[in-house]
Amino acid sequence: MYTINMRTRQKSYPLFLGRGILQNAGPVISRYLLPRPALVVSDKNVADHYAEKCLHSLRRAGFKPYLEVLNGGEKEKSLAAASTLYERALKTGMDRQSVFVALGGGVIGDLTGFAAATYLRGVPFIQVPTTLLAMVDSSIGGKVAVNHLLGKNLIGAFYQPSLVFGDVATLHTLPERELNAGLAEVIKYGIIWDANLFARLEHLSKGVAVKNKLIETGSRQLLPLILRSILIKGKVVYLDEKEKNLRRILNFGHTFGHALETASRYEYYLHGEAVACGMAMAVRLAEMLHILDRVSKQRIINLVARLNLPFPPVNLSINTVMEALFYDKKKEGEELVFVLPSRIGKVFMCKSPPANIVEKVIGEYLQGDLLHN
Ligand SMILES: NC(=O)c1ccc[n+]([C@@H]2O[C@H](COP(=O)([O-])OP(=O)(O)OC[C@H]3O[C@@H](n4cnc5c(N)ncnc54)[C@H](O)[C@@H]3O)[C@@H](O)[C@H]2O)c1
């Protein structure tokens, strides 16, 4: 089991990562938090596989766990779902000494973290990520949020967990499509920070015989990739916890990606898929602005294309995607901000690129020219 000390200005907390370690979660957590009532929040898919193991290990360590199982899915990241959690916590008499535990993917993590940040003005919470995306991204860094009708993650806080506990063995039950969505974020770290990581992913993808697969679900190669991703995210968050500057590079692919998600009402893409499409669009934009060379652009597109992404939805128009772009919370005043690569491993902020070029990129994507030709 790896232990990483995640440092932020707000607080430092340990992150544990290993294979087959879920049954030890309780005893490990009890080294950092005295046993107490715990609201374990999960969704149906995850709870079926892992809730009992998690509850048992918490009980074994002296905690008093209560399980709340939600339907899950992006629509669950809502104030209504947060309210369900407050109610359960109140009815079970949870006070400020209690702890919330998020057992699941990014949806459960973001929602539970948001509820923990606001319940009784803040109770400690623990992230137990069970998707690749949550392990490498959403469980670390302290961004917690729920969605609003007008856009994703618009109601939220910066609220660091007390501990993160990731068991890669849980990824064995993760559907292939979800794994690919998580790999999109791993590719992202390669593009924004680490050209070696990117090259490693390219190399791995060549070794996988099955067409359109980037890596096998049970591959032993996954753990080091997850570890590297966590270290990159941890470093960026340490340097800029509140996203004043550097942390914005983590939004690479997200400006277009969030617009695709919003325009398709969160019903078509998985979050990581939308980010992957957004990364392909961003590199095409960078190429059209003569910021990125054609060879690097093609290497990125080729790797992203291995994620087996869905075809662009037929009912989306350039206008609806443009409209959604303008609700982006990363906008500065009226200026749209894109994170664009100048080479693999290095990105910068690009403010207000010409609208006609942005529209052209969206058009190419929607016609299937970018990723599906
Ligand atoms: N807070 C952040 O910094 C941050 C960063 C990136 C993404 N996010 C958010 O994360 C969310 C997406 O997270 P996600 O991709 O993990 O989605 P998710 O939480 O919806 O999980 C994906 C699906 O996989 C299922 N699942 C989870 N773990 C499983 C397992 N081990 N075995 C079988 N099924 C399993 C879930 O039930 C769900 O159906 C989005 O809401 C996004 O906005 C937040």
The ligand as an SDF file (V2000), in Angstrom:
LIG
                    3D

 44 48  0  0  0  0  0  0  0  0999 V2000
  -14.1570   17.4650   -7.6530 N   0  0  0  0  0  0  0  0  0  0  0  0
  -13.3470   17.4120   -8.6770 C   0  0  0  0  0  0  0  0  0  0  0  0
  -12.2200   17.9320   -8.6440 O   0  0  0  0  0  0  0  0  0  0  0  0
  -13.8000   16.6850   -9.9090 C   0  0  0  0  0  0  0  0  0  0  0  0
  -12.8800   16.3690  -10.9160 C   0  0  0  0  0  0  0  0  0  0  0  0
  -13.3090   15.6340  -12.0090 C   0  0  0  0  0  0  0  0  0  0  0  0
  -14.6310   15.2300  -12.0850 C   0  0  0  0  0  0  0  0  0  0  0  0
  -15.5070   15.5470  -11.1000 N   0  0  0  0  0  0  0  0  0  0  0  0
  -16.9020   15.1140  -11.1480 C   0  0  0  0  0  0  0  0  0  0  0  0
  -16.9160   13.6860  -11.0830 O   0  0  0  0  0  0  0  0  0  0  0  0
  -18.1290   13.2160  -11.6580 C   0  0  0  0  0  0  0  0  0  0  0  0
  -17.8470   12.0160  -12.5300 C   0  0  0  0  0  0  0  0  0  0  0  0
  -17.2980   11.0180  -11.7360 O   0  0  0  0  0  0  0  0  0  0  0  0
  -17.2560    9.4910  -12.2150 P   0  0  0  0  0  0  0  0  0  0  0  0
  -16.7990    9.4310  -13.6020 O   0  0  0  0  0  0  0  0  0  0  0  0
  -16.5070    8.7510  -11.1830 O   0  0  0  0  0  0  0  0  0  0  0  0
  -18.7950    9.1030  -12.2710 O   0  0  0  0  0  0  0  0  0  0  0  0
  -19.8230    8.3620  -11.2770 P   0  0  0  0  0  0  0  0  0  0  0  0
  -19.5780    8.7160   -9.8910 O   0  0  0  0  0  0  0  0  0  0  0  0
  -21.1670    8.6300  -11.8430 O   0  0  0  0  0  0  0  0  0  0  0  0
  -19.4950    6.8190  -11.4840 O   0  0  0  0  0  0  0  0  0  0  0  0
  -19.6420    6.2540  -12.7570 C   0  0  0  0  0  0  0  0  0  0  0  0
  -20.5200    5.0070  -12.7560 C   0  0  0  0  0  0  0  0  0  0  0  0
  -19.7510    3.9060  -12.3300 O   0  0  0  0  0  0  0  0  0  0  0  0
  -20.4120    3.2290  -11.2680 C   0  0  0  0  0  0  0  0  0  0  0  0
  -19.3360    2.7220  -10.4360 N   0  0  0  0  0  0  0  0  0  0  0  0
  -18.5080    3.4370   -9.6630 C   0  0  0  0  0  0  0  0  0  0  0  0
  -17.5540    2.6650   -9.1680 N   0  0  0  0  0  0  0  0  0  0  0  0
  -17.8040    1.4140   -9.6010 C   0  0  0  0  0  0  0  0  0  0  0  0
  -17.1610    0.1640   -9.4390 C   0  0  0  0  0  0  0  0  0  0  0  0
  -16.0110    0.0820   -8.7670 N   0  0  0  0  0  0  0  0  0  0  0  0
  -17.6950   -0.9300  -10.0170 N   0  0  0  0  0  0  0  0  0  0  0  0
  -18.8320   -0.8140  -10.7490 C   0  0  0  0  0  0  0  0  0  0  0  0
  -19.4790    0.3350  -10.9700 N   0  0  0  0  0  0  0  0  0  0  0  0
  -18.9540    1.4340  -10.4090 C   0  0  0  0  0  0  0  0  0  0  0  0
  -21.2980    4.2630  -10.6550 C   0  0  0  0  0  0  0  0  0  0  0  0
  -22.3970    3.6550  -10.0250 O   0  0  0  0  0  0  0  0  0  0  0  0
  -21.7260    5.0710  -11.8560 C   0  0  0  0  0  0  0  0  0  0  0  0
  -22.7900    4.4250  -12.5050 O   0  0  0  0  0  0  0  0  0  0  0  0
  -18.7200   14.3870  -12.4120 C   0  0  0  0  0  0  0  0  0  0  0  0
  -19.8250   14.8710  -11.7210 O   0  0  0  0  0  0  0  0  0  0  0  0
  -17.6100   15.4320  -12.4230 C   0  0  0  0  0  0  0  0  0  0  0  0
  -18.0940   16.7400  -12.4520 O   0  0  0  0  0  0  0  0  0  0  0  0
  -15.1080   16.2680  -10.0150 C   0  0  0  0  0  0  0  0  0  0  0  0
  1  2  1  0
  2  3  2  0
  2  4  1  0
  4  5  1  0
  4 44  2  0
  5  6  2  0
  6  7  1  0
  7  8  2  0
  8  9  1  0
  8 44  1  0
  9 10  1  0
  9 42  1  0
 10 11  1  0
 11 12  1  0
 11 40  1  0
 12 13  1  0
 13 14  1  0
 14 15  2  0
 14 16  1  0
 14 17  1  0
 17 18  1  0
 18 19  2  0
 18 20  1  0
 18 21  1  0
 21 22  1  0
 22 23  1  0
 23 24  1  0
 23 38  1  0
 24 25  1  0
 25 26  1  0
 25 36  1  0
 26 27  1  0
 26 35  1  0
 27 28  2  0
 28 29  1  0
 29 30  1  0
 29 35  2  0
 30 31  1  0
 30 32  2  0
 32 33  1  0
 33 34  2  0
 34 35  1  0
 36 37  1  0
 36 38  1  0
 38 39  1  0
 40 41  1  0
 40 42  1  0
 42 43  1  0
M  CHG  2   8   1  16  -1
M  END
$$$$
